[in-house]
């Protein structure tokens, strides 16, 4: 069983009123939000690194 299947099963156990399709949609949307957040964090980190490199004096 894949991780997504496990998460769907846990969600269905916790909320028995959901259908399997609804649970899959919820898990998929959550994963997309997490990917987006991770990407934004990486972009901020990369921008900060570039900014710091530009401000660093050259060493000889």
N, C-alpha and C positions, 0 to 999 in steps of 0.2 A: 504494500500500500504506500502511495506517495504521501509526501507531507501535506499536500493540498487536500487529498482524500481524508487524511486524519483530521485536519482542521475542520473540514465539512462535517465529518461524523461527530466531532465534539460539539460543534455548533448546533447540529440537529438534536443531540442528546440534551443540550442545555435549553433549547427552544423547540419543543416538539411540534409546535404549530407551523413551523416553516416547512416549505417543500424543499426538496433537494436542489432544485434549480435556483431557488431564492438563496439558499445557503452558499451555493457555488458563486453566485453573483456577488454576495457580500464579501466572501473571502477574496475573490478576484479584485474587487474594488479596493479592498484594504491593501492588498499587495501592490497595486498600482500607486496608491497614496504613499506607501513606504518607499517605493522606487523613486518617486518624484522628490520626496523629502531628502533621500540619500543623495540624489543627483544635485539638488540645490546646495546641499552641504559641501559636496565635493567642489562645485563651482566657486563657492565662497572661499574655500580653502585655497584653491588654485589662484584665485584673484589676489588673495592676501600674500601668497608666496611671491607672485610676480611683483606686487607693489613693494614688498620688502627687498627683493633683489634690485629693483630700480633705485631704491634709496640707500643701498649699501655702498660705502665708499670702496674704491678699488684698492686691492692690496698688491704690494710689490714684493 
